[in-house]
């Protein structure tokens, strides 16, 4: 039996995946076309990988939508849970900090396990673990047990780590020339979560209240269901094993050059591109989470209704995810460095704007810009990190990156609670701007060769 002839769309996608050397020639006249050298045929293996990569990336997009909807619903009430169950405003950031610690350690653990279990098995197991944690969180809030809530939220972080690690799986199954767009496609799934997550807060809260529980217990039900659905999707859809696709792409891009031995963690952190990528993602996430978590408590103190808090979170998460496609395109087109710089500028501006007015719309605008600045740094930084690693280095370094991301965010929420209690929201914004500003210097010092676009030139 002969193989079916590739369609025009498949040939175009495979040519695009191959990067600049496989790009189609410009349209020429009939006479010029007759003399032009024919483009080399696209191999069936490359066509198959392109189809598989698109399917896996699409599944990761849906998983990001479902998983982020659940986690955002819980994040909307996290500071309120901390303040009410502990009875201390200074501990308002503790629940979110515990989730971040669980996410950080979960990222390190499950990324390393993915080298043994495969990406599919590790992400599925992490999400199921997170669903168990969400069920325990619901029970803890409903019963008023702050200790149980903290333990449960630590476990819940495992599911959040799986959702976040999905971007690296998308990067792994796509070639360098399309890597940032693949990451951005997965991150774009958070747009659905940014809309659906806050919307779930009120109805799940009403459901919890109808059962005689506190209404702030309801969002944890959404978290558990979201993680369960995501686990089922990834178990079914991540076929073939993404790591196998990544190995094939790395071999093709490397060509006849032998793969260098895997570097130690210390050696990796001495690489300017790796250091800039990690520093950008960690700083952006730390500043974003710290200010975001304290904004709900700030609005609660100003007696904004829960619906207003949900609206601000929707605006913020819309900024985090909705423009991901554009961010990915710009990152592949301009290079990693310019997009990282633009993200740093937006982070500084949003932190300075957030405390200026207590009214709903100015706060919503500032949080939108905070989310957009995070998106620029997150997509471009993740792409730069993936560019800088060999297949043998990815599991260890990407897990370590997300360990630092979670740890920094946990510290930000803890410190944020103390700052809120002692100095107020205005100082919180100022601290965020001061922490973000050095990113501009770090990114400026990155050699141009650190960006994919520059390397391609």
C-alpha positions as CSV (number, residue, x, y, z in Angstrom):
1,X,0.0,0.0,0.0
2,X,1.4,3.4,-0.9
3,X,1.4,6.2,1.7
4,X,-1.2,9.0,1.1
5,X,0.2,12.0,-0.7
6,X,0.8,14.9,1.8
7,X,-1.7,17.7,1.6
8,X,-0.7,21.3,0.8
9,X,-1.4,22.4,4.3
10,X,0.8,19.6,5.8
11,X,3.6,20.4,3.4
12,X,3.4,24.1,4.4
13,X,3.4,23.3,8.1
14,X,6.3,20.9,7.8
15,X,8.3,23.5,5.8
16,X,7.5,26.1,8.5
17,X,8.6,23.7,11.2
18,X,11.9,23.2,9.4
19,X,12.9,26.8,10.0
20,X,14.4,29.3,7.6
21,X,16.3,26.8,5.5
22,X,13.1,25.0,4.6
23,X,11.0,28.2,3.9
24,X,9.2,28.3,0.5
25,X,10.7,30.6,-2.1
26,X,9.0,33.9,-3.0
27,X,6.5,34.0,-5.8
28,X,8.3,34.4,-9.1
29,X,7.3,34.8,-12.7
30,X,6.6,31.8,-14.8
31,X,9.9,32.2,-16.6
32,X,11.9,32.5,-13.3
33,X,10.0,29.5,-11.8
34,X,11.0,27.3,-14.7
35,X,14.7,28.0,-14.1
36,X,14.5,27.8,-10.3
37,X,15.8,24.8,-8.4
38,X,13.0,22.7,-7.0
39,X,12.6,22.7,-3.2
40,X,13.7,19.5,-1.5
41,X,10.8,17.2,-0.7
42,X,9.6,17.1,2.9
43,X,10.2,13.7,4.4
44,X,7.2,11.6,5.6
45,X,8.8,11.4,9.1
46,X,8.9,15.2,9.4
47,X,5.2,15.4,8.2
48,X,4.2,12.9,10.8
49,X,6.1,14.7,13.6
50,X,4.5,18.0,12.6
51,X,1.0,16.4,12.8
52,X,1.8,14.8,16.2
53,X,3.2,18.0,17.5
54,X,0.1,20.0,16.6
55,X,-2.1,17.4,18.2
56,X,-0.1,17.3,21.4
57,X,0.2,21.1,21.6
58,X,-3.6,21.4,21.1
59,X,-4.2,18.9,24.0
60,X,-1.8,20.9,26.2
61,X,-3.8,24.1,25.3
62,X,-7.0,22.5,26.5
63,X,-5.3,21.1,29.6
64,X,-4.0,24.6,30.4
65,X,-7.6,25.9,30.1
66,X,-9.1,23.3,32.4
67,X,-6.3,23.3,35.0
68,X,-5.9,27.1,35.2
69,X,-9.6,27.6,35.6
70,X,-9.5,25.5,38.7
71,X,-6.4,27.0,40.2
72,X,-7.5,30.6,39.4
73,X,-10.8,30.0,41.2
74,X,-9.0,29.0,44.3
75,X,-6.4,31.8,44.0
76,X,-9.2,34.3,43.9
77,X,-10.1,33.6,47.6
78,X,-6.7,32.5,48.9
79,X,-5.8,35.6,50.8
80,X,-9.3,35.8,52.3
81,X,-9.0,32.1,53.4
82,X,-5.7,32.9,55.1
83,X,-6.9,36.0,56.9
84,X,-10.3,34.5,58.1
85,X,-9.1,31.0,59.1
86,X,-6.0,32.3,60.9
87,X,-7.5,35.4,62.3
88,X,-4.4,37.4,61.4
89,X,-4.0,39.7,58.4
90,X,-0.2,39.1,58.4
91,X,-0.9,35.4,57.5
92,X,-3.2,36.3,54.6
93,X,-0.5,35.3,52.1
94,X,0.3,31.9,53.8
95,X,-2.2,29.7,51.9
96,X,-0.9,31.0,48.5
97,X,2.7,30.6,49.8
98,X,2.1,27.0,50.7
99,X,0.6,26.4,47.2
100,X,3.7,27.9,45.7
101,X,6.0,25.7,47.7
102,X,4.0,22.7,46.7
103,X,4.1,23.8,43.1
104,X,7.9,24.4,43.3
105,X,8.8,21.0,44.9
106,X,6.2,19.3,42.7
107,X,7.8,20.8,39.5
108,X,11.2,19.5,40.6
109,X,9.9,16.1,41.6
110,X,7.6,15.5,38.6
111,X,10.1,16.9,36.0
112,X,12.7,14.5,37.2
113,X,10.2,11.6,37.3
114,X,9.3,12.5,33.7
115,X,12.7,11.3,32.6
116,X,11.8,7.9,34.1
117,X,8.0,7.7,33.7
118,X,7.8,9.7,30.5
119,X,6.1,13.1,30.2
120,X,2.6,11.6,29.8
121,X,2.8,9.4,32.9
122,X,4.4,12.1,35.1
123,X,2.0,14.9,34.3
124,X,-1.0,12.6,34.7
125,X,0.2,11.4,38.1
126,X,0.9,15.0,39.2
127,X,-2.6,16.1,38.3
128,X,-4.3,13.2,40.1
129,X,-2.2,14.1,43.2
130,X,-3.3,17.7,42.9
131,X,-7.0,16.7,42.7
132,X,-6.6,14.8,46.0
133,X,-5.1,17.9,47.6
134,X,-8.1,20.0,46.3
135,X,-10.6,17.7,47.9
136,X,-8.7,18.0,51.2
137,X,-8.6,21.8,50.9
138,X,-12.3,21.9,50.5
139,X,-12.8,19.8,53.6
140,X,-10.3,21.9,55.6
141,X,-12.0,25.2,54.7
142,X,-15.5,23.8,55.3
143,X,-14.4,22.6,58.7
144,X,-12.5,25.7,59.6
145,X,-9.2,23.8,60.1
146,X,-6.4,26.1,59.0
147,X,-3.8,23.4,59.6
148,X,-5.6,20.9,57.3
149,X,-5.9,23.6,54.6
150,X,-2.2,24.3,54.6
151,X,-1.3,20.6,54.3
152,X,-3.9,20.1,51.6
153,X,-2.8,23.2,49.6
154,X,0.8,21.9,49.6
155,X,-0.5,18.7,47.9
156,X,-2.7,20.7,45.5
157,X,0.5,22.5,44.3
158,X,1.4,19.2,42.5
159,X,-1.5,19.7,40.1
160,X,-0.4,23.3,39.5
161,X,3.1,22.2,38.7
162,X,1.8,19.8,36.0
163,X,-0.2,22.5,34.3
164,X,2.9,24.8,34.2
165,X,5.3,22.1,33.0
166,X,3.0,21.6,30.0
167,X,4.7,24.5,28.3
168,X,8.0,22.8,28.3
169,X,6.4,19.6,26.7
170,X,5.0,21.8,23.9
171,X,8.5,23.3,23.4
172,X,10.0,19.8,23.3
173,X,7.8,18.5,20.5
174,X,8.3,21.6,18.3
175,X,11.4,22.8,16.4
176,X,13.3,25.9,17.4
177,X,11.8,28.1,14.8
178,X,8.3,27.5,16.2
179,X,9.1,26.9,19.8
180,X,8.0,30.2,21.3
181,X,4.7,30.0,19.4
182,X,4.1,26.5,20.8
183,X,4.7,27.7,24.3
184,X,2.4,30.7,23.7
185,X,-0.3,28.4,22.4
186,X,-0.3,26.4,25.7
187,X,-0.1,29.6,27.8
188,X,-3.0,31.0,25.7
189,X,-5.2,28.2,27.2
190,X,-5.1,30.3,30.4
191,X,-7.4,32.8,28.7
192,X,-10.2,30.3,29.1
193,X,-9.2,29.8,32.7
194,X,-9.0,33.6,33.3
195,X,-12.6,33.9,32.3
196,X,-14.0,30.6,33.6
197,X,-12.0,30.5,36.9
198,X,-13.4,33.7,38.5
199,X,-16.8,33.0,37.1
200,X,-16.9,29.7,39.1
201,X,-16.2,31.5,42.4
202,X,-19.7,32.8,43.0
203,X,-21.7,29.6,42.0
204,X,-19.4,27.2,43.8
205,X,-19.5,29.5,46.8
206,X,-23.3,29.4,46.8
207,X,-23.2,25.7,46.5
208,X,-20.9,25.5,49.5
209,X,-23.1,27.9,51.5
210,X,-26.2,25.8,50.7
211,X,-24.4,22.8,52.3
212,X,-23.8,24.8,55.4
213,X,-20.1,25.6,54.7
214,X,-18.3,28.8,54.3
215,X,-18.7,30.2,50.8
216,X,-15.0,30.5,50.3
217,X,-14.7,26.6,50.4
218,X,-16.6,26.4,47.0
219,X,-13.7,27.3,44.7
220,X,-11.7,24.3,45.8
221,X,-14.3,22.1,44.2
222,X,-13.6,23.7,40.9
223,X,-9.9,23.1,41.4
224,X,-10.4,19.3,42.0
225,X,-12.7,18.8,39.0
226,X,-10.4,20.8,36.7
227,X,-7.4,18.7,37.7
228,X,-9.3,15.4,37.2
229,X,-10.5,16.4,33.7
230,X,-7.0,17.6,32.8
231,X,-5.4,14.3,34.0
232,X,-7.8,12.3,31.8
233,X,-7.1,14.4,28.8
234,X,-3.3,14.2,29.0
235,X,-3.4,10.5,29.7
236,X,-5.3,10.0,26.4
237,X,-3.7,12.6,24.2
238,X,0.0,12.7,24.9
239,X,0.8,10.0,22.4
240,X,3.4,9.2,21.2
241,X,5.6,10.0,24.2
242,X,6.6,13.6,23.8
243,X,10.2,12.9,24.8
244,X,10.7,10.6,21.8
245,X,9.5,13.4,19.5
246,X,11.9,15.8,21.2
247,X,14.8,13.5,20.8
248,X,14.1,13.2,17.1
249,X,13.9,16.9,16.6
250,X,17.1,17.5,18.5
251,X,18.9,15.0,16.4
252,X,17.7,16.6,13.2
253,X,18.6,20.1,14.3
254,X,22.0,19.0,15.5
255,X,22.8,17.2,12.3
256,X,26.2,15.5,12.1
257,X,27.4,17.4,15.3
258,X,27.8,15.0,18.2
259,X,25.6,15.9,21.2
260,X,27.7,17.5,24.0
261,X,27.7,15.8,27.4
262,X,25.0,17.0,29.8
263,X,26.2,19.9,31.9
264,X,25.9,20.0,35.7
265,X,23.5,22.4,37.3
266,X,26.4,24.7,38.2
267,X,27.6,24.7,34.6
268,X,24.2,25.5,33.3
269,X,23.8,28.4,35.7
270,X,27.1,29.9,34.4
271,X,25.6,30.0,30.9
272,X,24.4,33.7,30.3
273,X,21.3,32.6,28.3
274,X,20.2,30.1,31.0
275,X,20.8,32.6,33.8
276,X,18.9,35.3,32.0
277,X,16.0,33.0,31.2
278,X,15.7,31.7,34.7
279,X,16.1,35.2,36.3
280,X,13.4,36.7,34.0
281,X,10.8,34.0,34.6
282,X,11.5,33.8,38.4
283,X,11.4,37.6,38.9
284,X,8.3,38.1,36.8
285,X,6.4,35.3,38.5
286,X,7.5,36.5,42.0
287,X,6.3,40.1,41.4
288,X,3.1,39.1,39.7
289,X,2.0,36.6,42.4
290,X,3.0,38.8,45.3
291,X,1.0,41.8,44.1
292,X,-1.9,39.8,42.7
293,X,-2.5,37.9,46.0
294,X,-2.5,41.1,48.1
295,X,-4.8,42.9,45.7
296,X,-7.8,40.7,46.7
297,X,-7.2,41.5,50.4
298,X,-6.7,45.2,49.6
299,X,-10.1,45.3,47.8
300,X,-11.6,43.3,50.7
301,X,-10.4,45.9,53.1
302,X,-11.9,48.6,50.9
303,X,-15.3,46.7,51.1
304,X,-15.4,45.8,47.4
305,X,-17.9,43.0,46.9
306,X,-16.6,39.5,45.9
307,X,-17.9,40.2,42.4
308,X,-15.5,43.1,42.0
309,X,-12.6,41.1,43.3
310,X,-13.5,38.4,40.7
311,X,-13.7,41.1,37.9
312,X,-10.2,42.4,38.8
313,X,-8.9,38.8,38.7
314,X,-10.5,38.3,35.4
315,X,-8.8,41.4,34.0
316,X,-5.5,40.3,35.4
317,X,-5.6,36.8,34.1
318,X,-6.9,38.1,30.7
319,X,-3.7,40.1,30.5
320,X,-1.7,37.0,31.6
321,X,-3.0,34.7,28.8
322,X,-5.1,36.4,26.1
323,X,-2.2,37.9,24.1
324,X,0.0,34.8,24.2
325,X,-0.3,34.1,20.5
326,X,1.1,37.6,19.7
327,X,3.8,37.2,22.4
328,X,4.9,33.9,20.8
329,X,5.0,35.4,17.3
330,X,6.9,38.4,18.5
331,X,9.4,36.2,20.4
332,X,10.1,34.1,17.4
333,X,10.2,37.1,15.1
334,X,12.1,39.7,17.1
335,X,14.1,37.3,19.4
336,X,13.9,36.6,23.1
337,X,15.7,39.6,24.4
338,X,13.5,42.5,23.1
339,X,10.3,40.8,24.4
340,X,11.9,40.2,27.8
341,X,12.8,43.9,28.0
342,X,9.3,45.0,27.1
343,X,7.9,42.6,29.8
344,X,10.2,44.1,32.4
345,X,9.0,47.7,31.6
346,X,5.3,46.6,32.0
347,X,6.0,45.0,35.3
348,X,7.5,48.2,36.7
349,X,4.7,50.3,35.4
350,X,1.9,48.1,36.7
351,X,3.4,48.0,40.2
352,X,3.6,51.8,40.3
353,X,0.0,52.2,39.0
354,X,-1.8,49.7,41.2
355,X,-1.9,51.6,44.5
356,X,-2.8,55.0,42.9
357,X,-6.6,54.6,43.1
358,X,-9.0,52.6,45.2
359,X,-11.6,52.5,42.4
360,X,-12.4,49.4,40.5
361,X,-11.4,50.3,37.0
362,X,-7.9,51.7,37.7
363,X,-7.0,48.7,39.9
364,X,-8.3,46.4,37.1
365,X,-6.2,48.2,34.5
366,X,-3.0,48.0,36.6
367,X,-3.6,44.3,37.2
368,X,-4.2,43.7,33.5
369,X,-0.8,45.3,32.8
370,X,0.8,43.2,35.5
371,X,-0.5,40.1,33.8
372,X,0.7,41.2,30.4
373,X,4.2,42.0,31.6
374,X,4.3,38.5,33.2
375,X,3.2,36.9,29.9
376,X,5.9,38.6,27.9
377,X,8.6,37.5,30.4
378,X,7.1,34.0,30.9
379,X,6.9,33.1,27.2
380,X,10.1,34.6,26.1
381,X,12.0,33.3,29.1
382,X,10.7,29.8,28.7
383,X,11.6,29.8,25.0
384,X,15.1,31.0,25.8
385,X,15.6,28.3,28.4
386,X,14.4,25.6,26.1
387,X,16.7,26.9,23.3
388,X,19.7,26.7,25.7
389,X,19.3,23.0,26.8
390,X,20.0,19.7,25.3
391,X,17.4,16.9,25.7
392,X,19.5,15.3,28.5
393,X,19.5,18.6,30.4
394,X,15.8,19.5,30.0
395,X,14.1,17.5,32.8
396,X,16.6,18.6,35.5
397,X,17.0,22.2,34.5
398,X,13.4,23.0,33.7
399,X,12.3,21.4,37.0
400,X,14.9,23.5,38.8
401,X,13.7,26.6,37.1
402,X,10.1,26.0,38.2
403,X,11.4,25.1,41.7
404,X,12.9,28.6,41.9
405,X,9.7,30.1,40.4
406,X,7.5,28.5,43.0
407,X,9.9,29.3,45.9
408,X,10.3,32.9,44.9
409,X,6.5,33.3,44.6
410,X,6.0,31.7,48.0
411,X,8.4,34.1,49.5
412,X,6.6,37.0,47.8
413,X,3.2,36.0,49.2
414,X,4.6,35.6,52.8
415,X,6.5,38.9,52.7
416,X,3.5,40.5,51.0
417,X,1.3,39.6,53.9
418,X,3.7,41.2,56.3
419,X,4.1,44.3,54.1
420,X,0.3,44.6,53.9
421,X,-0.1,44.3,57.7
422,X,2.7,46.7,58.5
423,X,2.8,49.3,55.7
424,X,-0.1,48.8,53.3
425,X,-0.8,48.2,49.6
426,X,1.1,51.3,48.4
427,X,4.4,50.0,49.8
428,X,3.6,46.6,48.3
429,X,3.4,48.1,44.8
430,X,6.6,50.1,45.3
431,X,8.5,47.0,46.4
432,X,7.3,45.2,43.3
433,X,8.6,48.0,41.1
434,X,12.0,48.0,42.8
435,X,12.3,44.2,42.4
436,X,11.3,44.3,38.7
437,X,13.7,47.1,37.7
438,X,17.0,45.1,37.7
439,X,15.5,42.9,35.0
440,X,16.1,45.7,32.5
441,X,19.8,45.6,33.2
442,X,20.0,41.7,33.1
443,X,18.2,41.5,29.8
444,X,20.3,44.3,28.3
445,X,23.5,42.4,29.1
446,X,22.3,39.2,27.3
447,X,24.3,38.7,24.2
448,X,22.3,39.0,21.0
449,X,23.3,35.5,20.1
450,X,21.1,34.3,23.0
451,X,18.0,34.9,21.0
452,X,16.8,32.5,18.4
453,X,16.1,35.2,15.9
454,X,19.6,36.5,16.1
455,X,21.1,33.0,15.9
456,X,19.1,32.3,12.8
457,X,20.6,35.5,11.2
